[in-house]
Amino acid sequence: MDTEKMKQDLGGGNVFAIGEPNTAFAQYFIGQSYLKMLTTERAGVGNVTFEPGCRNNWHIHHKGGQILLVTGGRRFQ
């Protein structure tokens, strides 16, 4: 997908830069996601952007959990 088109589609939700294709963690997603690490100091903070239709497979974060800050999009049921 065209990242410029994704930026337009996100509109005001485009708070952080869209990262590179998220190949390191691709096993946890169905579809394409992009990862932009914001910091790796102490607790890592990353921005994950999902292409339309991308799904997150259930998984556990054993080393400290995870906090999700959703900045745009919609949830499918």
All heavy atoms as a GROMACS GRO file, in nm:
protein
  600
    1MET      N    1   0.085  -0.119   0.000
    1MET     CA    2   0.000   0.000   0.000
    1MET      C    3   0.088   0.124   0.000
    1MET      O    4   0.198   0.125   0.053
    1MET     CB    5  -0.092  -0.002   0.122
    1MET     CG    6  -0.175   0.122   0.134
    1MET     SD    7  -0.297   0.115   0.266
    1MET     CE    8  -0.437   0.169   0.176
    2ASP      N    9   0.040   0.228  -0.057
    2ASP     CA   10   0.108   0.356  -0.065
    2ASP      C   11   0.105   0.425   0.072
    2ASP      O   12  -0.003   0.456   0.123
    2ASP     CB   13   0.038   0.440  -0.171
    2ASP     CG   14   0.097   0.579  -0.187
    2ASP    OD1   15   0.201   0.609  -0.126
    2ASP    OD2   16   0.038   0.658  -0.262
    3THR      N   17   0.221   0.449   0.132
    3THR     CA   18   0.224   0.510   0.266
    3THR      C   19   0.169   0.651   0.265
    3THR      O   20   0.113   0.696   0.364
    3THR     CB   21   0.365   0.508   0.327
    3THR    OG1   22   0.457   0.570   0.238
    3THR    CG2   23   0.410   0.366   0.356
    4GLU      N   24   0.185   0.724   0.155
    4GLU     CA   25   0.127   0.859   0.147
    4GLU      C   26  -0.024   0.853   0.152
    4GLU      O   27  -0.088   0.934   0.218
    4GLU     CB   28   0.174   0.931   0.020
    4GLU     CG   29   0.320   0.971   0.022
    4GLU     CD   30   0.356   1.060   0.141
    4GLU    OE1   31   0.279   1.155   0.172
    4GLU    OE2   32   0.460   1.034   0.203
    5LYS      N   33  -0.084   0.754   0.086
    5LYS     CA   34  -0.229   0.734   0.090
    5LYS      C   35  -0.272   0.699   0.232
    5LYS      O   36  -0.373   0.749   0.282
    5LYS     CB   37  -0.270   0.623  -0.007
    5LYS     CG   38  -0.414   0.578   0.005
    5LYS     CD   39  -0.506   0.665  -0.078
    5LYS     CE   40  -0.644   0.604  -0.090
    5LYS     NZ   41  -0.734   0.640   0.016
    6MET      N   42  -0.193   0.614   0.302
    6MET     CA   43  -0.225   0.579   0.441
    6MET      C   44  -0.224   0.703   0.528
    6MET      O   45  -0.310   0.720   0.612
    6MET     CB   46  -0.125   0.476   0.496
    6MET     CG   47  -0.177   0.337   0.489
    6MET     SD   48  -0.088   0.219   0.592
    6MET     CE   49   0.080   0.257   0.570
    7LYS      N   50  -0.126   0.789   0.510
    7LYS     CA   51  -0.118   0.913   0.589
    7LYS      C   52  -0.242   0.998   0.568
    7LYS      O   53  -0.298   1.052   0.662
    7LYS     CB   54   0.007   0.992   0.551
    7LYS     CG   55   0.136   0.931   0.599
    7LYS     CD   56   0.255   1.013   0.551
    7LYS     CE   57   0.386   0.947   0.583
    7LYS     NZ   58   0.499   1.024   0.533
    8GLN      N   59  -0.287   1.008   0.443
    8GLN     CA   60  -0.408   1.084   0.413
    8GLN      C   61  -0.529   1.020   0.480
    8GLN      O   62  -0.614   1.089   0.536
    8GLN     CB   63  -0.431   1.092   0.263
    8GLN     CG   64  -0.332   1.180   0.192
    8GLN     CD   65  -0.350   1.174   0.040
    8GLN    OE1   66  -0.428   1.094  -0.012
    8GLN    NE2   67  -0.278   1.258  -0.030
    9ASP      N   68  -0.538   0.887   0.472
    9ASP     CA   69  -0.652   0.815   0.531
    9ASP      C   70  -0.656   0.829   0.682
    9ASP      O   71  -0.763   0.832   0.742
    9ASP     CB   72  -0.648   0.666   0.493
    9ASP     CG   73  -0.676   0.642   0.346
    9ASP    OD1   74  -0.725   0.736   0.278
    9ASP    OD2   75  -0.648   0.532   0.299
   10LEU      N   76  -0.538   0.837   0.745
   10LEU     CA   77  -0.533   0.852   0.891
   10LEU      C   78  -0.575   0.991   0.934
   10LEU      O   79  -0.619   1.011   1.046
   10LEU     CB   80  -0.393   0.821   0.943
   10LEU     CG   81  -0.351   0.675   0.940
   10LEU    CD1   82  -0.202   0.663   0.970
   10LEU    CD2   83  -0.432   0.592   1.037
   11GLY      N   84  -0.560   1.089   0.847
   11GLY     CA   85  -0.601   1.225   0.878
   11GLY      C   86  -0.535   1.276   1.005
   11GLY      O   87  -0.414   1.269   1.019
   12GLY      N   88  -0.616   1.326   1.100
   12GLY     CA   89  -0.564   1.380   1.226
   12GLY      C   90  -0.501   1.276   1.315
   12GLY      O   91  -0.432   1.309   1.410
   13GLY      N   92  -0.523   1.149   1.286
   13GLY     CA   93  -0.463   1.043   1.367
   13GLY      C   94  -0.318   1.017   1.334
   13GLY      O   95  -0.254   0.937   1.397
   14ASN      N   96  -0.267   1.085   1.233
   14ASN     CA   97  -0.129   1.064   1.191
   14ASN      C   98  -0.034   1.144   1.280
   14ASN      O   99   0.029   1.238   1.238
   14ASN     CB  100  -0.113   1.103   1.044
   14ASN     CG  101   0.020   1.062   0.988
   14ASN    OD1  102   0.085   0.972   1.040
   14ASN    ND2  103   0.063   1.128   0.883
   15VAL      N  104  -0.025   1.105   1.407
   15VAL     CA  105   0.054   1.177   1.506
   15VAL      C  106   0.202   1.145   1.492
   15VAL      O  107   0.288   1.232   1.503
   15VAL     CB  108   0.006   1.143   1.649
   15VAL    CG1  109   0.090   1.210   1.754
   15VAL    CG2  110  -0.140   1.180   1.665
   16PHE      N  111   0.236   1.019   1.466
   16PHE     CA  112   0.374   0.973   1.456
   16PHE      C  113   0.405   0.931   1.313
   16PHE      O  114   0.316   0.896   1.237
   16PHE     CB  115   0.397   0.854   1.549
   16PHE     CG  116   0.365   0.884   1.692
   16PHE    CD1  117   0.252   0.831   1.751
   16PHE    CD2  118   0.447   0.966   1.768
   16PHE    CE1  119   0.220   0.857   1.884
   16PHE    CE2  120   0.416   0.994   1.901
   16PHE     CZ  121   0.304   0.940   1.958
   17ALA      N  122   0.530   0.930   1.279
   17ALA     CA  123   0.572   0.886   1.146
   17ALA      C  124   0.542   0.738   1.127
   17ALA      O  125   0.550   0.660   1.221
   17ALA     CB  126   0.722   0.911   1.129
   18ILE      N  127   0.506   0.701   1.003
   18ILE     CA  128   0.487   0.561   0.970
   18ILE      C  129   0.625   0.500   0.952
   18ILE      O  130   0.709   0.555   0.882
   18ILE     CB  131   0.403   0.546   0.841
   18ILE    CG1  132   0.262   0.597   0.868
   18ILE    CG2  133   0.400   0.401   0.794
   18ILE    CD1  134   0.174   0.603   0.745
   19GLY      N  135   0.648   0.387   1.017
   19GLY     CA  136   0.780   0.325   1.014
   19GLY      C  137   0.802   0.236   0.893
   19GLY      O  138   0.733   0.246   0.793
   20GLU      N  139   0.896   0.145   0.910
   20GLU     CA  140   0.931   0.049   0.806
   20GLU      C  141   0.841  -0.074   0.820
   20GLU      O  142   0.783  -0.097   0.926
   20GLU     CB  143   1.078   0.008   0.823
   20GLU     CG  144   1.176   0.122   0.807
   20GLU     CD  145   1.168   0.186   0.669
   20GLU    OE1  146   1.157   0.112   0.569
   20GLU    OE2  147   1.169   0.311   0.662
   21PRO      N  148   0.830  -0.155   0.714
   21PRO     CA  149   0.752  -0.278   0.726
   21PRO      C  150   0.795  -0.358   0.849
   21PRO      O  151   0.914  -0.374   0.876
   21PRO     CB  152   0.784  -0.353   0.597
   21PRO     CG  153   0.812  -0.243   0.498
   21PRO     CD  154   0.884  -0.138   0.580
   22ASN      N  155   0.698  -0.404   0.924
   22ASN     CA  156   0.720  -0.469   1.054
   22ASN      C  157   0.751  -0.618   1.036
   22ASN      O  158   0.676  -0.704   1.080
   22ASN     CB  159   0.595  -0.449   1.140
   22ASN     CG  160   0.617  -0.486   1.285
   22ASN    OD1  161   0.726  -0.522   1.326
   22ASN    ND2  162   0.511  -0.479   1.362
   23THR      N  163   0.864  -0.647   0.972
   23THR     CA  164   0.898  -0.786   0.943
   23THR      C  165   0.942  -0.864   1.066
   23THR      O  166   0.918  -0.983   1.075
   23THR     CB  167   1.008  -0.793   0.835
   23THR    OG1  168   1.122  -0.717   0.880
   23THR    CG2  169   0.960  -0.736   0.703
   24ALA      N  170   1.003  -0.796   1.163
   24ALA     CA  171   1.052  -0.866   1.282
   24ALA      C  172   0.938  -0.926   1.364
   24ALA      O  173   0.957  -1.028   1.431
   24ALA     CB  174   1.134  -0.770   1.369
   25PHE      N  175   0.820  -0.865   1.359
   25PHE     CA  176   0.707  -0.913   1.438
   25PHE      C  177   0.590  -0.956   1.350
   25PHE      O  178   0.476  -0.962   1.395
   25PHE     CB  179   0.662  -0.805   1.538
   25PHE     CG  180   0.771  -0.768   1.634
   25PHE    CD1  181   0.846  -0.653   1.614
   25PHE    CD2  182   0.799  -0.847   1.744
   25PHE    CE1  183   0.948  -0.618   1.702
   25PHE    CE2  184   0.900  -0.813   1.832
   25PHE     CZ  185   0.974  -0.699   1.811
   26ALA      N  186   0.618  -0.988   1.224
   26ALA     CA  187   0.514  -1.023   1.128
   26ALA      C  188   0.431  -1.143   1.172
   26ALA      O  189   0.314  -1.154   1.138
   26ALA     CB  190   0.575  -1.050   0.991
   27GLN      N  191   0.490  -1.232   1.253
   27GLN     CA  192   0.416  -1.351   1.298
   27GLN      C  193   0.295  -1.315   1.384
   27GLN      O  194   0.205  -1.396   1.400
   27GLN     CB  195   0.509  -1.444   1.377
   27GLN     CG  196   0.556  -1.383   1.508
   27GLN     CD  197   0.659  -1.472   1.579
   27GLN    OE1  198   0.694  -1.578   1.530
   27GLN    NE2  199   0.706  -1.427   1.693
   28TYR      N  200   0.291  -1.195   1.437
   28TYR     CA  201   0.180  -1.154   1.523
   28TYR      C  202   0.069  -1.081   1.448
   28TYR      O  203  -0.028  -1.036   1.509
   28TYR     CB  204   0.231  -1.066   1.638
   28TYR     CG  205   0.332  -1.136   1.724
   28TYR    CD1  206   0.464  -1.092   1.728
   28TYR    CD2  207   0.297  -1.246   1.800
   28TYR    CE1  208   0.558  -1.156   1.807
   28TYR    CE2  209   0.390  -1.310   1.878
   28TYR     CZ  210   0.521  -1.266   1.881
   28TYR     OH  211   0.613  -1.330   1.958
   29PHE      N  212   0.082  -1.067   1.317
   29PHE     CA  213  -0.015  -0.992   1.239
   29PHE      C  214  -0.058  -1.069   1.116
   29PHE      O  215   0.021  -1.142   1.056
   29PHE     CB  216   0.043  -0.857   1.197
   29PHE     CG  217   0.087  -0.772   1.312
   29PHE    CD1  218   0.219  -0.768   1.350
   29PHE    CD2  219  -0.006  -0.698   1.382
   29PHE    CE1  220   0.260  -0.691   1.458
   29PHE    CE2  221   0.034  -0.620   1.491
   29PHE     CZ  222   0.166  -0.618   1.528
   30ILE      N  223  -0.182  -1.052   1.077
   30ILE     CA  224  -0.231  -1.100   0.949
   30ILE      C  225  -0.248  -0.974   0.865
   30ILE      O  226  -0.332  -0.889   0.894
   30ILE     CB  227  -0.367  -1.172   0.964
   30ILE    CG1  228  -0.348  -1.296   1.052
   30ILE    CG2  229  -0.423  -1.208   0.827
   30ILE    CD1  230  -0.479  -1.362   1.092
   31GLY      N  231  -0.163  -0.959   0.764
   31GLY     CA  232  -0.160  -0.836   0.685
   31GLY      C  233  -0.034  -0.758   0.717
   31GLY      O  234   0.052  -0.802   0.793
   32GLN      N  235  -0.024  -0.641   0.661
   32GLN     CA  236   0.097  -0.560   0.674
   32GLN      C  237   0.085  -0.455   0.784
   32GLN      O  238  -0.013  -0.383   0.791
   32GLN     CB  239   0.128  -0.489   0.542
   32GLN     CG  240   0.257  -0.409   0.542
   32GLN     CD  241   0.378  -0.497   0.561
   32GLN    OE1  242   0.403  -0.589   0.487
   32GLN    NE2  243   0.456  -0.468   0.664
   33SER      N  244   0.187  -0.452   0.868
   33SER     CA  245   0.197  -0.346   0.969
   33SER      C  246   0.334  -0.281   0.953
   33SER      O  247   0.424  -0.336   0.890
   33SER     CB  248   0.178  -0.400   1.110
   33SER     OG  249   0.284  -0.489   1.144
   34TYR      N  250   0.348  -0.162   1.012
   34TYR     CA  251   0.473  -0.086   1.003
   34TYR      C  252   0.514  -0.045   1.144
   34TYR      O  253   0.428  -0.008   1.225
   34TYR     CB  254   0.452   0.040   0.917
   34TYR     CG  255   0.409   0.006   0.777
   34TYR    CD1  256   0.274  -0.014   0.747
   34TYR    CD2  257   0.501  -0.009   0.676
   34TYR    CE1  258   0.233  -0.047   0.619
   34TYR    CE2  259   0.461  -0.042   0.547
   34TYR     CZ  260   0.327  -0.062   0.520
   34TYR     OH  261   0.287  -0.096   0.394
   35LEU      N  262   0.642  -0.051   1.173
   35LEU     CA  263   0.692  -0.021   1.307
   35LEU      C  264   0.791   0.094   1.302
   35LEU      O  265   0.885   0.094   1.224
   35LEU     CB  266   0.760  -0.144   1.368
   35LEU     CG  267   0.827  -0.125   1.503
   35LEU    CD1  268   0.725  -0.088   1.610
   35LEU    CD2  269   0.904  -0.251   1.542
   36LYS      N  270   0.768   0.193   1.388
   36LYS     CA  271   0.860   0.306   1.407
   36LYS      C  272   0.889   0.314   1.556
   36LYS      O  273   0.801   0.348   1.636
   36LYS     CB  274   0.796   0.436   1.357
   36LYS     CG  275   0.876   0.562   1.388
   36LYS     CD  276   1.002   0.568   1.308
   36LYS     CE  277   1.073   0.702   1.332
   36LYS     NZ  278   1.204   0.704   1.277
   37MET      N  279   1.009   0.276   1.597
   37MET     CA  280   1.045   0.286   1.738
   37MET      C  281   1.066   0.434   1.772
   37MET      O  282   1.138   0.505   1.703
   37MET     CB  283   1.172   0.206   1.769
   37MET     CG  284   1.152   0.055   1.759
   37MET     SD  285   1.017  -0.010   1.860
   37MET     CE  286   1.073   0.025   2.025
   38LEU      N  287   0.998   0.478   1.876
   38LEU     CA  288   1.010   0.617   1.921
   38LEU      C  289   1.124   0.631   2.021
   38LEU      O  290   1.190   0.733   2.025
   38LEU     CB  291   0.878   0.664   1.982
   38LEU     CG  292   0.757   0.650   1.888
   38LEU    CD1  293   0.629   0.690   1.960
   38LEU    CD2  294   0.777   0.732   1.762
   39THR      N  295   1.145   0.527   2.101
   39THR     CA  296   1.260   0.520   2.191
   39THR      C  297   1.283   0.376   2.229
   39THR      O  298   1.189   0.295   2.233
   39THR     CB  299   1.242   0.607   2.317
   39THR    OG1  300   1.362   0.598   2.397
   39THR    CG2  301   1.125   0.561   2.401
   40THR      N  302   1.408   0.342   2.257
   40THR     CA  303   1.441   0.210   2.309
   40THR      C  304   1.505   0.222   2.447
   40THR      O  305   1.552   0.124   2.502
   40THR     CB  306   1.536   0.134   2.213
   40THR    OG1  307   1.652   0.215   2.190
   40THR    CG2  308   1.467   0.104   2.081
   41GLU      N  309   1.509   0.343   2.501
   41GLU     CA  310   1.563   0.367   2.634
   41GLU      C  311   1.468   0.314   2.740
   41GLU      O  312   1.346   0.335   2.729
   41GLU     CB  313   1.585   0.518   2.657
   41GLU     CG  314   1.686   0.581   2.564
   41GLU     CD  315   1.826   0.530   2.587
   41GLU    OE1  316   1.864   0.508   2.704
   41GLU    OE2  317   1.898   0.510   2.487
   42ARG      N  318   1.519   0.244   2.837
   42ARG     CA  319   1.441   0.188   2.949
   42ARG      C  320   1.324   0.107   2.896
   42ARG      O  321   1.340  -0.008   2.859
   42ARG     CB  322   1.398   0.297   3.045
   42ARG     CG  323   1.520   0.369   3.107
   42ARG     CD  324   1.481   0.474   3.200
   42ARG     NE  325   1.452   0.414   3.330
   42ARG     CZ  326   1.410   0.480   3.434
   42ARG    NH1  327   1.389   0.609   3.424
   42ARG    NH2  328   1.388   0.421   3.547
   43ALA      N  329   1.207   0.163   2.886
   43ALA     CA  330   1.092   0.092   2.830
   43ALA      C  331   1.079   0.132   2.683
   43ALA      O  332   1.068   0.250   2.652
   43ALA     CB  333   0.965   0.129   2.906
   44GLY      N  334   1.084   0.035   2.595
   44GLY     CA  335   1.072   0.064   2.453
   44GLY      C  336   0.934   0.118   2.420
   44GLY      O  337   0.833   0.072   2.472
   45VAL      N  338   0.929   0.219   2.335
   45VAL     CA  339   0.803   0.277   2.290
   45VAL      C  340   0.805   0.276   2.138
   45VAL      O  341   0.897   0.331   2.077
   45VAL     CB  342   0.785   0.422   2.342
   45VAL    CG1  343   0.657   0.483   2.288
   45VAL    CG2  344   0.788   0.426   2.494
   46GLY      N  345   0.705   0.214   2.080
   46GLY     CA  346   0.699   0.206   1.935
   46GLY      C  347   0.563   0.244   1.882
   46GLY      O  348   0.461   0.230   1.949
   47ASN      N  349   0.562   0.295   1.760
   47ASN     CA  350   0.438   0.326   1.690
   47ASN      C  351   0.416   0.217   1.585
   47ASN      O  352   0.502   0.194   1.501
   47ASN     CB  353   0.448   0.462   1.621
   47ASN     CG  354   0.325   0.493   1.539
   47ASN    OD1  355   0.214   0.489   1.589
   47ASN    ND2  356   0.345   0.524   1.414
   48VAL      N  357   0.302   0.150   1.592
   48VAL     CA  358   0.267   0.049   1.493
   48VAL      C  359   0.149   0.101   1.412
   48VAL      O  360   0.049   0.143   1.468
   48VAL     CB  361   0.230  -0.086   1.560
   48VAL    CG1  362   0.196  -0.190   1.455
   48VAL    CG2  363   0.344  -0.135   1.649
   49THR      N  364   0.165   0.102   1.280
   49THR     CA  365   0.060   0.144   1.188
   49THR      C  366   0.015   0.021   1.111
   49THR      O  367   0.097  -0.058   1.066
   49THR     CB  368   0.114   0.249   1.090
   49THR    OG1  369   0.166   0.360   1.164
   49THR    CG2  370   0.004   0.299   0.997
   50PHE      N  371  -0.117   0.006   1.098
   50PHE     CA  372  -0.174  -0.110   1.031
   50PHE      C  373  -0.236  -0.068   0.899
   50PHE      O  374  -0.309   0.030   0.893
   50PHE     CB  375  -0.285  -0.171   1.117
   50PHE     CG  376  -0.240  -0.213   1.253
   50PHE    CD1  377  -0.246  -0.126   1.360
   50PHE    CD2  378  -0.192  -0.341   1.274
   50PHE    CE1  379  -0.204  -0.165   1.486
   50PHE    CE2  380  -0.150  -0.381   1.400
   50PHE     CZ  381  -0.156  -0.293   1.506
   51GLU      N  382  -0.207  -0.145   0.792
   51GLU     CA  383  -0.280  -0.124   0.668
   51GLU      C  384  -0.424  -0.166   0.689
   51GLU      O  385  -0.453  -0.249   0.775
   51GLU     CB  386  -0.219  -0.209   0.555
   51GLU     CG  387  -0.092  -0.152   0.499
   51GLU     CD  388  -0.045  -0.227   0.375
   51GLU    OE1  389  -0.107  -0.329   0.337
   51GLU    OE2  390   0.054  -0.182   0.316
   52PRO      N  391  -0.516  -0.110   0.611
   52PRO     CA  392  -0.656  -0.154   0.624
   52PRO      C  393  -0.666  -0.306   0.610
   52PRO      O  394  -0.604  -0.365   0.523
   52PRO     CB  395  -0.725  -0.083   0.507
   52PRO     CG  396  -0.641   0.039   0.485
   52PRO     CD  397  -0.500  -0.006   0.511
   53GLY      N  398  -0.742  -0.367   0.700
   53GLY     CA  399  -0.761  -0.512   0.698
   53GLY      C  400  -0.658  -0.589   0.776
   53GLY      O  401  -0.673  -0.710   0.794
   54CYS      N  402  -0.551  -0.525   0.823
   54CYS     CA  403  -0.450  -0.594   0.902
   54CYS      C  404  -0.509  -0.633   1.036
   54CYS      O  405  -0.578  -0.554   1.100
   54CYS     CB  406  -0.327  -0.505   0.920
   54CYS     SG  407  -0.193  -0.584   1.012
   55ARG      N  408  -0.481  -0.753   1.081
   55ARG     CA  409  -0.532  -0.802   1.209
   55ARG      C  410  -0.417  -0.838   1.300
   55ARG      O  411  -0.314  -0.887   1.257
   55ARG     CB  412  -0.619  -0.927   1.188
   55ARG     CG  413  -0.731  -0.905   1.091
   55ARG     CD  414  -0.855  -0.881   1.163
   55ARG     NE  415  -0.962  -0.851   1.067
   55ARG     CZ  416  -1.087  -0.865   1.094
   55ARG    NH1  417  -1.124  -0.908   1.212
   55ARG    NH2  418  -1.177  -0.834   1.007
   56ASN      N  419  -0.437  -0.816   1.428
   56ASN     CA  420  -0.340  -0.848   1.531
   56ASN      C  421  -0.374  -0.984   1.589
   56ASN      O  422  -0.484  -1.004   1.640
   56ASN     CB  423  -0.344  -0.740   1.639
   56ASN     CG  424  -0.240  -0.758   1.746
   56ASN    OD1  425  -0.168  -0.856   1.750
   56ASN    ND2  426  -0.234  -0.662   1.836
   57ASN      N  427  -0.281  -1.081   1.581
   57ASN     CA  428  -0.301  -1.211   1.644
   57ASN      C  429  -0.278  -1.197   1.794
   57ASN      O  430  -0.187  -1.125   1.838
   57ASN     CB  431  -0.204  -1.314   1.588
   57ASN     CG  432  -0.227  -1.342   1.442
   57ASN    OD1  433  -0.340  -1.343   1.396
   57ASN    ND2  434  -0.120  -1.364   1.369
   58TRP      N  435  -0.358  -1.264   1.873
   58TRP     CA  436  -0.344  -1.261   2.018
   58TRP      C  437  -0.205  -1.308   2.056
   58TRP      O  438  -0.156  -1.409   2.008
   58TRP     CB  439  -0.449  -1.351   2.083
   58TRP     CG  440  -0.440  -1.348   2.232
   58TRP    CD1  441  -0.388  -1.444   2.312
   58TRP    CD2  442  -0.483  -1.242   2.319
   58TRP    NE1  443  -0.394  -1.406   2.442
   58TRP    CE2  444  -0.453  -1.282   2.450
   58TRP    CE3  445  -0.543  -1.119   2.297
   58TRP    CZ2  446  -0.481  -1.202   2.560
   58TRP    CZ3  447  -0.570  -1.040   2.407
   58TRP    CH2  448  -0.541  -1.082   2.536
   59HIS      N  449  -0.137  -1.230   2.141
   59HIS     CA  450  -0.006  -1.269   2.191
   59HIS      C  451   0.018  -1.200   2.325
   59HIS      O  452  -0.053  -1.108   2.363
   59HIS     CB  453   0.105  -1.234   2.091
   59HIS     CG  454   0.113  -1.088   2.056
   59HIS    ND1  455   0.027  -1.029   1.965
   59HIS    CD2  456   0.196  -0.991   2.097
   59HIS    CE1  457   0.058  -0.901   1.952
   59HIS    NE2  458   0.160  -0.875   2.033
   60ILE      N  459   0.118  -1.247   2.398
   60ILE     CA  460   0.148  -1.198   2.532
   60ILE      C  461   0.282  -1.123   2.530
   60ILE      O  462   0.376  -1.166   2.465
   60ILE     CB  463   0.155  -1.315   2.632
   60ILE    CG1  464   0.018  -1.382   2.644
   60ILE    CG2  465   0.204  -1.268   2.769
   60ILE    CD1  466   0.019  -1.510   2.723
   61HIS      N  467   0.288  -1.016   2.606
   61HIS     CA  468   0.414  -0.942   2.626
   61HIS      C  469   0.464  -0.978   2.766
   61HIS      O  470   0.419  -0.922   2.865
   61HIS     CB  471   0.390  -0.791   2.613
   61HIS     CG  472   0.355  -0.751   2.474
   61HIS    ND1  473   0.445  -0.693   2.390
   61HIS    CD2  474   0.241  -0.764   2.402
   61HIS    CE1  475   0.390  -0.670   2.273
   61HIS    NE2  476   0.264  -0.713   2.278
   62HIS      N  477   0.558  -1.073   2.772
   62HIS     CA  478   0.606  -1.125   2.901
   62HIS      C  479   0.696  -1.026   2.976
   62HIS      O  480   0.703  -1.030   3.098
   62HIS     CB  481   0.684  -1.255   2.880
   62HIS     CG  482   0.596  -1.368   2.834
   62HIS    ND1  483   0.511  -1.435   2.918
   62HIS    CD2  484   0.582  -1.423   2.712
   62HIS    CE1  485   0.447  -1.528   2.852
   62HIS    NE2  486   0.488  -1.524   2.726
   63LYS      N  487   0.764  -0.938   2.905
   63LYS     CA  488   0.861  -0.848   2.968
   63LYS      C  489   0.800  -0.711   2.996
   63LYS      O  490   0.839  -0.611   2.938
   63LYS     CB  491   0.985  -0.834   2.881
   63LYS     CG  492   1.061  -0.963   2.865
   63LYS     CD  493   1.183  -0.943   2.781
   63LYS     CE  494   1.259  -1.073   2.767
   63LYS     NZ  495   1.378  -1.058   2.686
   64GLY      N  496   0.703  -0.702   3.084
   64GLY     CA  497   0.652  -0.573   3.127
   64GLY      C  498   0.518  -0.532   3.070
   64GLY      O  499   0.471  -0.424   3.099
   65GLY      N  500   0.458  -0.613   2.986
   65GLY     CA  501   0.326  -0.579   2.935
   65GLY      C  502   0.330  -0.485   2.818
   65GLY      O  503   0.431  -0.468   2.751
   66GLN      N  504   0.217  -0.420   2.794
   66GLN     CA  505   0.203  -0.332   2.679
   66GLN      C  506   0.095  -0.229   2.708
   66GLN      O  507  -0.005  -0.258   2.772
   66GLN     CB  508   0.162  -0.414   2.557
   66GLN     CG  509   0.142  -0.334   2.432
   66GLN     CD  510   0.094  -0.421   2.316
   66GLN    OE1  511   0.002  -0.498   2.331
   66GLN    NE2  512   0.159  -0.407   2.203
   67ILE      N  513   0.118  -0.109   2.662
   67ILE     CA  514   0.018  -0.003   2.669
   67ILE      C  515  -0.015   0.036   2.526
   67ILE      O  516   0.075   0.063   2.446
   67ILE     CB  517   0.071   0.120   2.746
   67ILE    CG1  518   0.098   0.082   2.891
   67ILE    CG2  519  -0.028   0.236   2.737
   67ILE    CD1  520   0.170   0.189   2.969
   68LEU      N  521  -0.143   0.038   2.493
   68LEU     CA  522  -0.185   0.076   2.359
   68LEU      C  523  -0.245   0.216   2.361
   68LEU      O  524  -0.333   0.243   2.441
   68LEU     CB  525  -0.290  -0.023   2.305
   68LEU     CG  526  -0.245  -0.167   2.293
   68LEU    CD1  527  -0.362  -0.254   2.251
   68LEU    CD2  528  -0.130  -0.181   2.196
   69LEU      N  529  -0.198   0.301   2.273
   69LEU     CA  530  -0.252   0.436   2.255
   69LEU      C  531  -0.300   0.442   2.111
   69LEU      O  532  -0.221   0.450   2.018
   69LEU     CB  533  -0.144   0.542   2.280
   69LEU     CG  534  -0.180   0.685   2.249
   69LEU    CD1  535  -0.295   0.732   2.337
   69LEU    CD2  536  -0.060   0.775   2.266
   70VAL      N  537  -0.429   0.431   2.092
   70VAL     CA  538  -0.487   0.427   1.959
   70VAL      C  539  -0.510   0.571   1.911
   70VAL      O  540  -0.576   0.649   1.980
   70VAL     CB  541  -0.619   0.347   1.958
   70VAL    CG1  542  -0.680   0.346   1.820
   70VAL    CG2  543  -0.596   0.206   2.011
   71THR      N  544  -0.454   0.604   1.795
   71THR     CA  545  -0.463   0.742   1.746
   71THR      C  546  -0.553   0.756   1.624
   71THR      O  547  -0.576   0.866   1.578
   71THR     CB  548  -0.323   0.796   1.712
   71THR    OG1  549  -0.266   0.714   1.609
   71THR    CG2  550  -0.235   0.799   1.833
   72GLY      N  551  -0.603   0.645   1.572
   72GLY     CA  552  -0.692   0.654   1.457
   72GLY      C  553  -0.738   0.518   1.413
   72GLY      O  554  -0.692   0.416   1.464
   73GLY      N  555  -0.832   0.515   1.321
   73GLY     CA  556  -0.881   0.390   1.267
   73GLY      C  557  -1.010   0.345   1.333
   73GLY      O  558  -1.076   0.419   1.404
   74ARG      N  559  -1.044   0.220   1.306
   74ARG     CA  560  -1.163   0.164   1.367
   74ARG      C  561  -1.140   0.017   1.395
   74ARG      O  562  -1.059  -0.048   1.332
   74ARG     CB  563  -1.285   0.182   1.278
   74ARG     CG  564  -1.273   0.113   1.146
   74ARG     CD  565  -1.395   0.137   1.061
   74ARG     NE  566  -1.379   0.066   0.935
   74ARG     CZ  567  -1.475   0.044   0.852
   74ARG    NH1  568  -1.597   0.085   0.880
   74ARG    NH2  569  -1.454  -0.021   0.740
   75ARG      N  570  -1.214  -0.035   1.491
   75ARG     CA  571  -1.200  -0.174   1.533
   75ARG      C  572  -1.305  -0.257   1.463
   75ARG      O  573  -1.422  -0.219   1.455
   75ARG     CB  574  -1.221  -0.184   1.684
   75ARG     CG  575  -1.198  -0.320   1.741
   75ARG     CD  576  -1.227  -0.316   1.887
   75ARG     NE  577  -1.370  -0.331   1.906
   75ARG     CZ  578  -1.424  -0.419   1.988
   75ARG    NH1  579  -1.350  -0.494   2.061
   75ARG    NH2  580  -1.553  -0.428   1.999
   76PHE      N  581  -1.263  -0.371   1.414
   76PHE     CA  582  -1.355  -0.466   1.351
   76PHE      C  583  -1.391  -0.572   1.451
   76PHE      O  584  -1.310  -0.610   1.533
   76PHE     CB  585  -1.291  -0.531   1.229
   76PHE     CG  586  -1.272  -0.437   1.114
   76PHE    CD1  587  -1.152  -0.373   1.094
   76PHE    CD2  588  -1.377  -0.411   1.027
   76PHE    CE1  589  -1.134  -0.285   0.989
   76PHE    CE2  590  -1.360  -0.324   0.921
   76PHE     CZ  591  -1.238  -0.261   0.902
   77GLN      N  592  -1.514  -0.620   1.445
   77GLN     CA  593  -1.554  -0.726   1.537
   77GLN      C  594  -1.571  -0.856   1.464
   77GLN      O  595  -1.596  -0.866   1.352
   77GLN     CB  596  -1.684  -0.689   1.604
   77GLN     CG  597  -1.662  -0.568   1.692
   77GLN     CD  598  -1.782  -0.545   1.782
   77GLN    OE1  599  -1.861  -0.633   1.810
   77GLN    NE2  600  -1.795  -0.424   1.827
   0.00000   0.00000   0.00000
